[in-house]
Amino acid sequence: MPFLIETFDKADRQALRLEVRQTHLDYLEANVDVLLACGAKLSDDGETASGGIYLVDLDSREEAERFIKADPFYQADLFAEFKVIRWRQAYLNRKNTL
């Protein structure tokens, strides 16, 4: 079942985000089988990330929480908070999936 995970970075942690970024990307690649989509939330100029959005296909909220807590960004204490929300997939890649 799909879940949306939204993360919110702590203030003034851009340097930490950049430091841990490759390890985070490696984690995502290792878990690509559960990712429907994911990416950073950016400032209007596209230069600064302030958190992220993950769409994951996992069996439960608990699995989604375990997934985000295993992310190197979480482990590095980058996030001020995260939200896990059950999501109904209706469109993906510009196609209706219902």
Backbone bond lengths (Angstrom), bond angles and torsions (degrees), N, CA, C in turn:
res aa  C-N    CA-C-N  psi(-1)  N-CA   C-N-CA  omega(-1)  CA-C   N-CA-C  phi
1 M - - - 1.452 - - 1.522 108.54 -
2 P 1.296 117.95 139.97 1.461 120.73 -176.65 1.533 113.16 -78.20
3 F 1.317 114.21 143.29 1.455 122.85 172.60 1.512 108.66 -130.90
4 L 1.330 115.27 145.56 1.451 122.32 170.09 1.518 106.65 -100.71
5 I 1.315 116.46 128.53 1.462 121.63 173.90 1.524 106.33 -114.89
6 E 1.328 116.08 122.88 1.455 120.38 176.55 1.523 108.44 -113.97
7 T 1.332 115.88 130.52 1.457 120.62 179.63 1.521 109.93 -113.81
8 F 1.311 114.93 151.75 1.456 123.23 -178.46 1.531 107.68 -129.98
9 D 1.331 116.35 116.54 1.466 120.43 -178.95 1.521 111.32 -70.32
10 K 1.325 114.97 150.53 1.459 120.63 169.26 1.528 108.11 -68.13
11 A 1.313 116.06 153.65 1.466 121.00 179.75 1.530 110.49 -63.44
12 D 1.307 115.25 146.32 1.465 122.33 174.14 1.525 113.19 58.49
13 R 1.331 117.21 39.30 1.465 121.21 179.14 1.526 112.42 -116.91
14 Q 1.333 117.45 20.18 1.463 120.55 -178.50 1.525 111.63 -59.91
15 A 1.326 117.67 -40.31 1.472 120.82 179.79 1.528 110.13 -62.84
16 L 1.324 117.87 -41.66 1.465 121.36 177.90 1.519 110.27 -63.73
17 R 1.328 117.26 -42.87 1.467 121.42 178.45 1.527 109.99 -56.46
18 L 1.320 117.00 -46.64 1.463 120.73 -179.00 1.530 111.69 -67.43
19 E 1.310 116.50 -36.13 1.469 121.44 179.73 1.529 111.93 -64.55
20 V 1.320 117.16 -38.10 1.469 122.23 -174.48 1.536 111.83 -96.34
21 R 1.307 117.53 -6.43 1.467 122.32 -170.88 1.530 113.63 -53.63
22 Q 1.320 119.22 -47.17 1.459 119.93 -176.71 1.529 111.84 -65.13
23 T 1.322 116.90 -39.88 1.465 120.16 176.76 1.528 110.22 -63.54
24 H 1.323 116.73 -39.08 1.470 122.43 176.03 1.531 110.16 -61.45
25 L 1.327 117.06 -46.86 1.470 120.57 179.40 1.527 111.43 -63.64
26 D 1.311 117.34 -37.34 1.471 120.92 176.05 1.530 110.65 -63.02
27 Y 1.335 116.69 -40.11 1.468 121.57 176.95 1.532 110.43 -61.98
28 L 1.322 116.78 -44.42 1.462 119.99 179.08 1.526 110.58 -62.63
29 E 1.316 117.03 -43.69 1.464 120.32 179.48 1.530 111.30 -62.24
30 A 1.311 116.51 -38.22 1.473 120.83 178.79 1.523 111.78 -68.39
31 N 1.338 117.35 -19.85 1.467 122.19 -177.92 1.524 112.44 -117.63
32 V 1.315 116.72 23.96 1.464 121.67 -175.13 1.533 112.22 -59.10
33 D 1.321 117.21 -24.66 1.464 120.41 -178.34 1.524 113.24 -66.86
34 V 1.331 119.27 -18.84 1.476 120.94 178.55 1.526 112.39 -104.92
35 L 1.343 117.09 -6.07 1.462 120.62 -177.58 1.522 111.46 -87.12
36 L 1.321 116.68 122.79 1.459 121.22 170.00 1.523 109.13 -86.62
37 A 1.335 115.60 -37.45 1.459 122.98 177.32 1.515 107.45 -170.31
38 C 1.311 116.53 156.35 1.466 120.39 171.35 1.509 109.08 -166.28
39 G 1.318 115.14 160.67 1.450 120.54 177.72 1.511 111.08 173.23
40 A 1.331 114.23 168.65 1.459 121.55 -177.69 1.524 111.46 -79.70
41 K 1.327 115.09 149.92 1.464 122.23 169.06 1.522 105.66 -89.24
42 L 1.333 116.53 126.75 1.458 121.19 -172.37 1.522 112.79 -115.06
43 S 1.328 114.74 155.38 1.460 121.00 170.99 1.525 108.70 -65.69
44 D 1.308 117.38 164.25 1.466 121.35 -177.21 1.525 112.89 -58.25
45 D 1.317 117.70 -30.40 1.469 119.28 178.56 1.530 112.53 -83.33
46 G 1.331 116.81 -3.03 1.455 121.37 177.27 1.517 114.40 76.51
47 E 1.316 117.94 9.95 1.464 121.85 -173.64 1.526 114.37 -95.60
48 T 1.328 117.43 -28.55 1.459 120.07 -171.34 1.515 110.90 -125.87
49 A 1.329 115.56 127.87 1.464 121.27 176.37 1.526 109.03 -90.52
50 S 1.325 115.60 147.01 1.465 120.89 -179.18 1.523 112.49 -130.61
51 G 1.305 116.73 11.17 1.454 122.27 -177.86 1.510 108.37 152.50
52 G 1.317 116.05 -165.45 1.451 118.61 -178.30 1.513 113.00 -153.01
53 I 1.327 113.88 170.77 1.465 123.43 176.07 1.525 106.36 -126.22
54 Y 1.308 116.31 130.02 1.453 122.78 175.69 1.523 107.40 -123.61
55 L 1.295 117.89 130.52 1.459 122.28 169.08 1.521 105.77 -110.28
56 V 1.323 115.59 114.54 1.463 120.96 -174.23 1.516 110.40 -121.98
57 D 1.307 115.53 149.11 1.463 122.04 176.23 1.516 107.85 -109.31
58 L 1.323 115.77 95.94 1.464 122.77 -178.34 1.523 108.86 -131.96
59 D 1.324 116.81 163.62 1.457 120.98 -172.50 1.526 115.24 -79.01
60 S 1.334 117.25 -19.06 1.460 118.15 -176.39 1.530 110.80 -156.37
61 R 1.313 114.37 163.62 1.467 121.32 174.71 1.530 109.74 -59.05
62 E 1.319 116.73 -40.02 1.465 120.41 -179.63 1.532 111.30 -61.14
63 E 1.332 116.79 -40.62 1.463 119.89 176.57 1.524 111.06 -64.92
64 A 1.318 117.13 -39.50 1.467 120.58 178.09 1.529 110.51 -64.03
65 E 1.323 117.10 -40.22 1.461 120.36 177.29 1.523 111.18 -66.41
66 R 1.327 117.29 -40.64 1.473 120.05 176.23 1.522 110.76 -62.67
67 F 1.332 116.33 -39.70 1.459 121.00 179.53 1.527 110.85 -59.26
68 I 1.327 117.71 -49.98 1.467 119.53 -176.43 1.522 110.63 -71.52
69 K 1.308 118.53 -33.28 1.466 120.41 179.20 1.526 112.17 -70.94
70 A 1.316 118.04 -19.77 1.468 121.61 176.11 1.525 112.00 -87.22
71 D 1.324 117.45 -10.44 1.467 121.77 179.58 1.534 109.05 -65.47
72 P 1.327 117.97 133.61 1.466 120.31 178.30 1.528 114.08 -55.96
73 F 1.318 118.87 -30.10 1.467 120.14 175.38 1.530 110.45 -62.00
74 Y 1.332 116.97 -44.67 1.467 120.78 177.81 1.525 109.64 -64.04
75 Q 1.311 116.45 -46.44 1.461 121.38 -176.81 1.531 112.00 -63.57
76 A 1.337 117.16 -28.20 1.462 121.70 178.38 1.529 111.89 -83.89
77 D 1.332 117.15 1.88 1.468 122.71 179.17 1.527 112.37 67.59
78 L 1.338 116.40 36.28 1.459 121.57 178.27 1.532 112.05 -76.83
79 F 1.319 117.40 -34.40 1.459 120.88 -170.60 1.528 112.85 -86.94
80 A 1.329 115.02 134.42 1.465 121.00 169.81 1.524 109.12 -76.40
81 E 1.344 115.16 -35.80 1.468 120.69 177.79 1.520 109.00 -164.11
82 F 1.328 114.05 165.76 1.459 120.50 171.07 1.518 107.77 -142.32
83 K 1.329 115.26 155.42 1.468 121.73 177.57 1.519 108.24 -126.34
84 V 1.317 116.18 138.00 1.461 122.62 174.97 1.520 106.88 -114.99
85 I 1.329 116.23 123.18 1.457 121.92 -173.87 1.520 108.66 -130.75
86 R 1.325 116.55 128.42 1.468 120.29 174.49 1.524 107.86 -62.90
87 W 1.318 116.48 139.02 1.462 121.57 -171.98 1.518 110.10 -132.31
88 R 1.317 117.03 138.01 1.461 121.65 174.51 1.520 107.85 -101.19
89 Q 1.294 115.48 116.13 1.461 120.66 178.89 1.518 109.03 -76.61
90 A 1.325 117.17 123.01 1.460 122.07 177.47 1.525 110.49 -116.97
91 Y 1.312 116.32 -38.93 1.467 121.80 177.79 1.522 108.51 -131.55
92 L 1.310 115.53 142.49 1.451 122.07 174.67 1.510 107.94 -148.46
93 N 1.308 116.59 131.45 1.471 120.99 -176.62 1.519 111.58 53.92
94 R 1.336 115.12 41.69 1.468 123.31 176.30 1.532 113.28 66.30
95 K 1.318 116.02 20.16 1.466 119.91 179.37 1.510 110.31 -125.30
96 N 1.333 116.11 140.98 1.452 121.72 176.17 1.522 108.39 -70.64
97 T 1.319 116.26 128.75 1.471 120.94 -179.48 1.519 113.13 -109.06
98 L 1.329 116.52 5.10 1.476 119.06 -179.79 1.507 111.29 -81.90
